Amino acid sequence: MSDSLKEFQRKIEIRQFAINNSWKADTTASGDSVYRDGCGLEDRFALLDENIVEADSSKFTNGYFPIYSNKKHIGGFVVFCKRAVRKIMKIFMGWYIFPILEHANHFRGKIVNAVALERELIVQQQQKINTLLDQVQKITNSQKESEKSERKAREHAKKLEEQMVVLMGEVNTLRAEYERDNLEMSDDFYHDFEEAFRGSREDIKTRLQVYVPIIRKHLSDWGKGTFIDVGSGRGEWLDVLKENGASDYIGVDLNQTQNKICEERGHRTICMDCIQYLRERPEKSVDLVTGFQIIEHLPLPIFVQLVEECKRVLKPGGMLLFETQNPSNLSVGADTFYIDPSHIRPLDPRLIEFLVKWCGFEQTQIIDANTTANCMNFNEDMLGQENKQLVHHINDISWKLFGPQDYAIFAVKGSKE
């Protein structure tokens, strides 16, 4: 057998020996080595201990070492002699030398295996630590999400509470509206009631003249305007419109008796809920929406809806005018307001102006109306400077008792809307 073939066979044997002593090899019943994979953590610790023990037991050996000499002049001869001796020993003492080499190879293999196992165990431990860190991070994130969800739940509960308050307000409004709508007052009854307490037609028309100049500032030619009067009643304002040249106007009222009277006087009316009527009108199609002694019959949410619909149907620069009784007048606020059983509540002018502004009207104005003849205004010259404070109190009392019994909210829609 040639030397090269013998060398190749020797390498095969060494490789097989390394496989047989590897921590990744299992030996079958027939003695063959099988590559082992997927060992668990405990198996790797056991193999690590096994390799360390076997490496420790085989570390004391006399294997082959490199041949060299420190002699400068005869070093080559010494090396030659050593090689010759080693050759002779290999021939005659191979039975002794080769087991030592195999023993040394076994030691190195076990050391390499132990280092590899230790490295893999460290990697697995690091992976386990990373997994635990990931779990801790997930738990932390989960706690943060839980806190965030809890905060959202509290905010949602607060919103629900606010919505509940709004709903209760709407329920109360609907209750008030139901009670108002179910009053047993026929159209004829309410017409006769107004005849008894509202005042004569001519008196009412005279009171309404206070609003004509301010409307003319914004619309001089009433013949070109479009007008809607909600809650037109007996039609006094429709008379004023017609007398000032208006032709395109309509009164909207649910009282058929009063609508019939208006039609007999040549006015066009419709028996319909005023908000529903406005909703059926196109946007930006009206110059003026008026309502006299009507808004005190409406719950505030319904009043807001009415104002919003008025704003929708009004042209840019269009006008809104609603008149109601003035609760700042003590006689009205404590007495005459409550004669009408269909009134819901007195409406403070400051509140009404705020609501109209809140609905988007730019220009707003409170117009005082229907001041009684008993209202007197003293000046300081009448009672002297020393009675200045007294004059102030007298005028204030006179205004609160005999001042404007009515007021109107006047508002103009923005020209750019």
QUIJO-V889987 format. One record per pair of residues at least 24 apart in sequence whose ideal C-beta (glycine too) atoms are under 6 Angstrom apart, sorted by the first residue. I is the first residue (numbers start at 1). J is the second residue. If there is no record, write none. Layout:
BEGIN
I_J ; I_J
END
This chain:
BEGIN
18_109 ; 21_106 ; 21_109 ; 23_47 ; 23_113 ; 23_117 ; 44_117 ; 44_121 ; 47_117 ; 48_114 ; 48_117 ; 51_110 ; 51_113 ; 51_114 ; 52_114 ; 54_110 ; 55_107 ; 55_110 ; 55_111 ; 58_103 ; 58_106 ; 58_107 ; 59_107 ; 61_100 ; 61_103 ; 61_104 ; 62_100 ; 63_100 ; 63_101 ; 63_104 ; 173_299 ; 173_301 ; 176_299 ; 176_344 ; 177_299 ; 180_342 ; 187_255 ; 187_256 ; 187_257 ; 188_257 ; 191_257 ; 191_258 ; 197_339 ; 201_236 ; 204_236 ; 205_236 ; 205_239 ; 207_370 ; 208_237 ; 208_240 ; 210_369 ; 218_319 ; 219_287 ; 222_246 ; 225_287 ; 226_286 ; 226_287 ; 227_288 ; 228_286 ; 228_289 ; 229_290 ; 230_274 ; 230_291 ; 231_291 ; 231_294 ; 233_258 ; 234_258 ; 235_262 ; 235_265 ; 235_267 ; 237_292 ; 238_262 ; 238_267 ; 252_277 ; 275_305 ; 275_306 ; 275_309 ; 278_309 ; 278_313 ; 279_309 ; 281_313 ; 283_312 ; 284_315 ; 285_313 ; 286_313 ; 286_314 ; 287_318 ; 288_319 ; 289_320 ; 290_321 ; 291_322 ; 292_323 ; 295_322 ; 295_324 ; 296_324 ; 296_343 ; 296_347 ; 297_342 ; 307_356 ; 307_359 ; 308_359 ; 311_359 ; 311_360 ; 311_413 ; 314_413 ; 316_415 ; 316_417 ; 317_415 ; 318_413 ; 319_412 ; 320_411 ; 321_408 ; 321_410 ; 322_409 ; 323_406 ; 323_408 ; 325_406 ; 326_404 ; 326_405 ; 326_406 ; 326_407 ; 329_403 ; 329_405 ; 330_400 ; 330_401 ; 332_405 ; 349_407 ; 352_409 ; 353_409 ; 356_409 ; 356_411 ; 361_411 ; 362_414 ; 363_412 ; 364_411 ; 365_410 ; 366_407 ; 367_408 ; 367_410 ; 368_404 ; 368_407 ; 369_404 ; 369_406 ; 370_404 ; 370_405 ; 370_406 ; 371_403 ; 371_404 ; 372_402 ; 374_402 ; 375_402 ; 375_403
END
